[in-house]
Amino acid sequence: MKQQRNKLIIILGPTAVGKTDYAIEQALKIGSPILNCDSRQIYSQLQIGTAVPSEQQLRQVKHYFIQTHSITEHYTAGKYELEALALLENLFKEQNEVIMCGGSGLYIDAVCNGLDAFPEPDLQLRSELNRTLEQEGIESLRYQLKKLDQVSYEAIDIANPQRVIRALEVCLQTGRKFSDWKSSKEGEGAGALAGKSRNFEIEKIGLTMERERLYNRINQRVDKMMQEGLLEEVRGLNHFRYKDGIFSPSLNHIPALRTVGYRELFDYIDGRLTLEEAIERIKMNTRRYAKRQLSYWGRDKSIKWIKL
């Protein structure tokens, strides 16, 4: 009898759609642990603002890559690819199906297709772009990226300077669009050019819902985070904004703290926004992030979408 091939089942979708509950439900059915592929839930210092699974949820199903790394660590999708594949190799010795859950498209691409087709970064070019960021602000970099690669401009988190710089440096370094490195000519989905073969099957399940309902869930979740103490969590992270004893509000040395929900409350702490303005901006930026997530996966024809 032919042995059943191992399968990685990926639960993806926009923020606040309900991925964690759905993934736990599926994991309990097949007796699988869950590999987190949310690029912010891996950080041990971030909890409320990243919607880390609750203690009860973590008790229901074994989770991996939840609060396992420090925000001071330079962690990348490439590192995640290596760590996740090593873990999957061990898990597949015990079972045929494993659940992965999260909303970070680049991390999912890394596991499915590999990212080593990307060129090594040009450190001098990156330094120049960082200098432009410091002197002219992120708008200048966004403008360049929009001219060179409209697809990436619309898909990535353009509020995150490091994402903008990475996309822009690939465009400038290679003369090719950043998005070209991440999607095949046939539009079969991000990461196809890297095209590493995997020794397991991949099934992608995308969760979605009516846009208005999703946005209402986002707004309600932000209110809940504030009630649970998000502001106090952010205040407790303020000391990380110092580099070599010098206050560094740009957060270039700790990119994780630019996460939506954190950067807006730092603006409140610094007096640039009222608390009400910061909360509304968190909601707005989270809604925009959800829209970008859906746009990112829109070209991936392998995803089976389920409307909740």
C-alpha positions, 0 to 999 in steps of 0.5 A, spaced: 500 500 500 502 506 498 504 511 503 500 517 504 504 523 503 505 528 508 501 535 508 502 542 511 495 545 511 496 553 512 490 557 515 491 564 512 487 570 512 486 577 514 488 580 521 482 579 526 478 574 521 478 568 526 484 564 524 486 562 531 480 559 533 479 556 526 486 553 526 485 550 533 478 547 531 482 543 525 488 541 529 483 538 534 480 534 529 486 531 526 491 531 532 496 536 529 500 541 533 500 549 530 506 552 527 505 560 528 506 564 522 505 571 524 511 575 524 510 579 530 507 573 535 514 570 535 516 576 539 516 574 547 515 582 549 509 583 544 503 580 547 496 584 547 498 588 541 499 582 537 493 578 539 497 572 541 493 566 543 490 566 550 493 561 555 486 557 554 487 556 546 495 554 548 492 549 552 488 546 547 493 545 542 501 545 542 503 551 538 510 553 536 513 559 534 509 563 539 513 568 543 520 564 542 524 570 540 526 577 542 525 583 539 532 585 539 534 579 535 534 580 527 529 575 525 527 574 518 523 570 513 529 566 511 531 564 518 523 562 519 524 558 513 530 554 516 527 553 523 520 551 520 522 546 515 527 543 521 521 542 525 516 540 520 521 534 518 521 532 525 513 533 526 512 529 519 516 523 523 510 522 527 504 524 523 502 525 516 498 532 517 500 539 520 497 545 521 500 552 520 496 558 521 498 566 521 497 572 516 504 573 514 505 572 507 512 573 506 513 567 512 508 563 508 512 564 502 518 562 505 516 555 507 512 554 501 517 556 496 523 558 499 526 565 499 533 564 497 532 567 490 532 574 493 539 577 492 544 578 498 543 585 500 547 591 498 549 594 504 552 600 502 545 601 498 541 600 504 545 605 508 544 610 503 536 608 503 536 609 511 540 615 510 534 618 506 529 615 511 532 619 516 533 626 512 527 626 508 522 621 511 518 615 509 514 618 503 520 619 499 522 612 499 514 610 498 514 615 492 520 611 489 517 604 490 511 606 487 514 609 481 519 602 480 514 597 482 506 599 483 504 592 485 509 591 491 507 598 493 500 596 493 501 589 497 507 591 502 506 594 509 508 601 506 508 604 514 513 599 515 520 603 513 524 596 513 519 593 508 519 599 503 527 599 504 527 592 502 523 592 496 526 598 493 533 596 494 531 590 490 529 594 485 535 598 485 540 593 485 537 588 480 533 592 475 527 588 476 521 589 480 521 586 487 514 583 485 517 579 480 522 576 484 515 574 488 510 571 483 511 567 477 509 570 470 503 566 470 501 569 477 500 563 481 502 566 487 508 569 491 514 566 491 514 562 485 520 564 482 524 561 488 521 555 486 524 550 491 521 543 491 518 541 498 517 533 500 510 535 502 504 537 499 501 544 501 494 546 502 492 553 503 485 555 506 484 562 506 479 565 511 475 571 509 468 575 510 464 581 508 469 587 508 464 591 513 464 585 518 471 584 518 472 592 519 467 592 525 471 586 528 478 589 527 475 596 531 472 591 536 479 588 537 482 594 538 478 596 543 478 590 547 486 590 546 486 597 550 481 594 555 486 589 556 492 594 557 495 595 551 497 602 553 501 599 559 504 594 555 507 599 550 509 603 556 513 597 558 517 597 552 519 604 552 526 602 554 527 599 548 527 605 544 534 607 547 540 605 543 547 605 546 543 610 552 541 615 546 533 615 545 532 613 538 524 614 536 525 612 529 526 605 532 530 603 526 534 598 531 528 595 533 523 594 527 518 590 531 516 596 535 513 599 529 508 594 529 501 597 528 498 598 535 505 600 538 508 605 534 501 609 534 501 609 542 508 611 542 506 617 538 501 618 544 506 617 549 511 622 545 505 627 545 504 627 537 497 624 538 492 624 543 490 617 546 483 618 542 487 619 535 492 614 537 486 609 538 483 611 531 489 611 527 490 603 530 484 601 527 485 605 521 492 602 520 489 595 522 484 596 517 489 598 511 493 592 513 487 587 512 486 590 505 493 589 503 493 582 506 487 580 501 491 584 496 497 580 497 494 573 496 489 575 491 494 572 485 495 566 489 490 561 485 492 555 490 488 558 496 481 555 497 477 561 500 472 560 505 467 565 507 465 565 514 
